[in-house]
Amino acid sequence: MMYVLMYLAAIVAANLMVVKFGAGVTILNAFLFIGLDLTARDRLHDKWDGRNLWRNMALLIAAGSLISWGLNKDAGRIALASFLAFAAAGGVDTLAYHLLKSQRQIVRMNGSNIPAAAVDSIIFPLVAFGWPPMLGIMAGQFLAKVFGGAIWSLIIRERKA
């Protein structure tokens, strides 16, 4: 339950900060919150694997977006971008995490976070802020998610899910 609450708190905080402060805050959010979400998602994967993993993750992603929108009706586009980006990134993360199942936990977490961060860093800014792509924001988000996820993986790797 702790990882579910951490996941939701981080995604809602990230979404509402983007609504308040705009695209520039997304790199900070990526480091502080999205790296945490990607890593917490891996712990939930371990807990839910074989027990409605896909359904539970879909509900968790939807809940984060709906809570964000419920707390601030101006967050609609950001909540939609968050939902789509996390749904795509979650699928990529799940596949990579599963393919790395013979590796140590820290390798699995970080190895799956990298492609998930790439997917999230492309989809979120495009849906949230439109065209033309904000390449600097996308690159900054990707690096921040990978680095933030690495730090979070060190912090939570030994905790039980």
Residue, then its C-alpha position, 0 to 999 in steps of 0.5 A: m500500500m505504501y508504494v501505491l500511495m507514493y505513486l499517487a502522491a508523486i504523480v498528482a504533485a507532478n501534474l499540479m505543479v505543471v498546471k501551476f508553473g508550466a513546462g519549465v517545471t517538468i524537468l524538476n518533476a521528472f527528477l523528484f517525482i517521475g523517477l520515483d513513480l517508475t521505480a515504485r512501479d517496479r516494486l508494485h510489479d513484483k507485488w502484483d505479478g501474476r495477480n492482475l498486474w495490468r489491471n492494477m497498473a491501469l487503475l493506478i495510472a487512471a486514478g493519478s490522472l483523475i485525482s489531478w483533474g479532480l483537484n484542479k479542473d484546469a489540469g485536464r490536458i496535463a492529466l490526459a498527457s500524464f495518463l497516456a504517457f504513463a500508460a505507454a511507459g508502463g507497458v514498456d517498463t513492464l516488458a523490460y522489467h520482465l526481460l531482465k528478470s534474471q538480473r539483480q533488482i537494482v539492474r532490473m529497476n534501472g534497466s526498465n526505467i531507461p526505455a520507460a523514461a524515453v517513452d514518457s519523455i516523448i509522449f508527455p510533452l507532446v500531448a501536454f504542450g503540443w507541436p512543435p516538440m520541446l526537444g530541450i524539455m524532452a531531453g532534460q526530462f529523460l535525463a532527470k527521470v533516469f538519474g532520479g530513478a537511479i537515486w530512488s532505486l537505491i533508496i527503496r530497493e531493500r524495502k518490501a513492496 
